[in-house]
C-alpha cells in the first residue's frame, strides 16, 4: 500500500458554485443582504476570468405558500423561529417567489457562462438552504438536490462557494459539499451575511467542517 498523500485537485477539476445572487437578496429586495451588491463586480470578473472550467448556480424558487414564509404562520412575524419536523425553522419574509422579479438572478452577472442552475425551495413543505441537500422533511431526511451527482459526473472534485447569504445558504452549501467529499473553499470576500455579527461563528463552523476560507484575490497566485 502506498503511503504517498493524495494529490491536491487542480483548479480545472473545480467548480465555482454561485449561491442565490437574486434580486430579493440585494438592495431593495424582500430579504436584502446588506452590502450584497458589493460582490457583483468582482464576482462577474471571476466568472469571466476562465479560472474555473465549470460554473454552477443556485436559485431560490419558492411557491407562494412556502412553509418558511412568516405569512403562512399568523400571528408569527418574520425572523421568529418555529419547530418544523423537530428542527428550528426561521420564518422569513415572502421572497424569491417562483416567476417573480425578486426571484430573478441579478442581470449584472454573465449567467450565459453557467452550465447548470439548481432551483431550490420548490417544495412548499420543505425549506432549502444548501445547494446539495434540502432541509429536513417530515420523514427526517434531507433529500439531495442532484448537484453532487452532477458535479461528480462532470469530473469535479473541488468546489469554491460564493454568493448570498454567507451565514445561511453559503454556509450550508459549503458544509454539505465537504461532507460529500468535495474539497471545499468559501471565497469570503464574495459573500455577505444576513447578520453582520455572524462572522466568527460562521468561520468556526466552516473550519470544523474542513472548509478552507480564502479571498478571491488568492486565486490569481
C-alpha positions as a printed Julia matrix, in Angstrom:
221×3 Matrix{Float64}:
   0.0    0.0     0.0
   1.38   3.43   -0.96
   1.88   5.95    1.83
   2.01   8.84   -0.61
  -0.51  11.6     0.15
  -3.26  12.06   -2.45
  -2.72  14.81   -4.98
  -4.48  18.11   -4.35
  -7.13  18.61   -7.05
  -6.16  21.12   -9.7
  -8.28  24.17  -10.42
  -9.54  22.67  -13.69
 -11.3   19.96  -11.66
 -13.05  22.58   -9.53
 -16.41  24.28   -9.93
 -17.46  27.71   -8.78
 -20.83  27.4    -7.02
 -22.67  30.75   -7.06
 -25.38  30.77   -4.4
 -28.63  32.75   -4.72
 -27.45  36.01   -6.27
 -31.05  37.09   -6.79
 -32.81  40.44   -6.71
 -34.69  39.72   -3.49
 -31.37  39.26   -1.64
 -29.93  42.53   -2.94
 -30.72  46.18   -2.04
 -34.46  46.94   -2.25
 -35.24  43.21   -2.28
 -37.69  41.49    0.03
 -34.88  39.9     2.06
 -31.99  42.23    1.27
 -28.5   41.33    2.48
 -26.59  44.45    3.48
 -23.69  45.02    1.12
 -24.8   42.18   -1.13
 -24.4   44.31   -4.24
 -20.72  44.76   -3.36
 -19.94  41.25   -4.56
 -21.38  41.75   -8.05
 -18.49  43.39   -9.88
 -15.7   41.15   -8.53
 -17.85  38.07   -9.0
 -18.56  39.0   -12.6
 -14.81  39.4   -13.17
 -14.11  35.99  -11.63
 -16.83  34.31  -13.69
 -15.32  35.7   -16.89
 -11.71  35.02  -15.9
 -11.6   31.41  -17.03
 -10.15  30.34  -13.66
 -12.93  27.76  -13.37
 -13.85  25.3   -16.08
 -17.3   24.84  -14.58
 -19.7   27.39  -13.12
 -22.96  26.38  -11.48
 -25.55  28.45   -9.64
 -28.49  28.11   -7.3
 -31.77  29.97   -7.32
 -34.36  30.1    -4.54
 -37.67  29.34   -6.26
 -40.49  29.26   -3.73
 -44.21  28.67   -4.13
 -46.48  31.36   -2.69
 -47.41  29.16    0.28
 -43.89  28.12    1.23
 -43.53  26.83    4.78
 -40.64  29.19    5.53
 -42.73  32.31    4.96
 -43.91  34.09    8.1
 -47.11  34.95    6.23
 -48.07  31.25    6.44
 -47.86  31.2    10.26
 -50.01  34.03   11.66
 -49.55  35.71   14.08
 -45.84  34.87   13.76
 -43.58  37.52   12.25
 -40.52  37.43   10.03
 -37.31  36.31   11.75
 -39.14  34.47   14.53
 -38.43  30.75   14.79
 -40.69  27.73   14.97
 -40.09  23.99   15.31
 -40.56  22.22   11.97
 -40.15  18.44   11.8
 -38.14  18.61   15.03
 -35.7   21.26   13.81
 -35.53  25.03   14.16
 -37.02  26.93   11.25
 -36.55  30.67   10.83
 -39.58  32.38    9.36
 -38.67  34.69    6.51
 -40.42  37.49    4.67
 -42.01  36.23    1.47
 -39.14  36.16   -1.02
 -37.97  34.64   -4.31
 -41.47  33.54   -5.28
 -41.24  31.44   -8.44
 -41.54  33.57  -11.55
 -41.42  36.87   -9.68
 -39.0   39.69  -10.36
 -37.4   39.15   -6.95
 -36.55  35.54   -7.81
 -34.58  36.57  -10.9
 -30.82  36.17  -10.98
 -29.11  39.56  -10.95
 -28.61  40.73  -14.55
 -25.14  42.18  -13.86
 -23.61  38.69  -13.88
 -22.77  36.66  -17.02
 -25.19  33.79  -16.45
 -24.64  32.57  -20.01
 -21.35  31.09  -18.72
 -23.13  28.93  -16.13
 -23.56  25.26  -17.05
 -26.33  24.4   -14.58
 -28.77  26.19  -12.28
 -30.24  24.34   -9.3
 -33.61  25.67   -8.18
 -34.27  25.02   -4.51
 -37.09  25.6    -2.06
 -39.61  24.41   -4.65
 -41.4   22.05   -2.23
 -43.96  24.09   -0.25
 -43.39  21.93    2.84
 -39.55  21.93    2.96
 -37.03  24.75    3.1
 -33.74  24.55    1.21
 -30.54  26.37    2.15
 -27.84  24.12    0.7
 -27.14  23.65   -2.98
 -26.6   19.94   -2.29
 -29.34  18.87    0.11
 -32.74  20.21    1.08
 -33.51  20.93    4.74
 -35.15  18.23    6.86
 -38.5   16.96    5.67
 -41.35  15.27    7.56
 -39.56  11.89    7.33
 -36.44  13.3     8.99
 -34.5   13.1     5.74
 -32.52  15.71    3.81
 -33.16  14.8     0.18
 -30.39  15.56   -2.33
 -30.83  18.24   -4.96
 -28.83  16.26   -7.52
 -25.98  18.76   -7.71
 -23.46  16.41   -6.07
 -24.05  13.7    -8.65
 -23.96  16.2   -11.49
 -20.58  17.56  -10.4
 -19.15  14.06  -10.0
 -20.33  13.17  -13.5
 -18.53  16.28  -14.76
 -15.26  15.14  -13.16
 -15.39  17.78  -10.42
 -13.79  17.01   -7.07
 -13.43  20.5    -5.59
 -15.86  23.37   -5.17
 -15.44  27.07   -4.43
 -18.55  28.63   -2.93
 -19.66  32.27   -3.06
 -22.88  34.28   -3.06
 -25.67  35.03   -0.59
 -26.1   34.78    2.25
 -22.88  33.75    3.98
 -24.46  32.67    7.28
 -27.23  30.56    5.74
 -27.17  29.23    2.2
 -23.44  29.7     1.56
 -22.52  28.08    4.86
 -24.94  25.17    4.36
 -23.7   24.61    0.81
 -20.07  24.54    1.9
 -20.7   22.23    4.85
 -22.63  19.77    2.69
 -20.02  19.9    -0.08
 -17.29  18.99    2.4
 -19.44  16.25    3.91
 -19.95  14.77    0.43
 -16.19  14.57   -0.06
 -15.55  17.63   -2.21
 -12.51  19.71   -1.37
 -14.35  22.88   -0.41
 -13.38  26.54   -0.24
 -15.52  29.57    0.6
 -14.49  32.78   -1.15
 -15.13  35.0     1.85
 -14.98  38.37    0.08
 -17.59  37.19   -2.44
 -20.18  36.57    0.28
 -22.16  38.76    2.65
 -24.22  37.71    5.69
 -27.74  38.35    6.9
 -26.3   39.03   10.37
 -23.06  41.03   10.47
 -22.31  39.56   13.89
 -22.17  36.03   12.46
 -18.63  36.19   11.05
 -16.8   34.46   13.9
 -19.38  31.72   14.29
 -19.5   31.03   10.55
 -15.72  30.84   10.32
 -15.55  28.37   13.19
 -18.33  26.22   11.73
 -16.66  26.11    8.32
 -13.28  25.25    9.8
 -14.85  22.43   11.84
 -16.37  21.09    8.63
 -12.97  21.09    6.91
 -13.78  24.02    4.65
 -10.97  26.36    3.58
 -11.61  30.11    3.65
  -9.94  32.35    1.09
 -10.38  35.74   -0.53
 -10.79  35.61   -4.28
  -7.52  37.51   -4.82
  -5.7   34.34   -3.79
  -6.87  32.64   -6.99
  -4.61  34.9    -9.02
  -1.49  33.39   -7.43
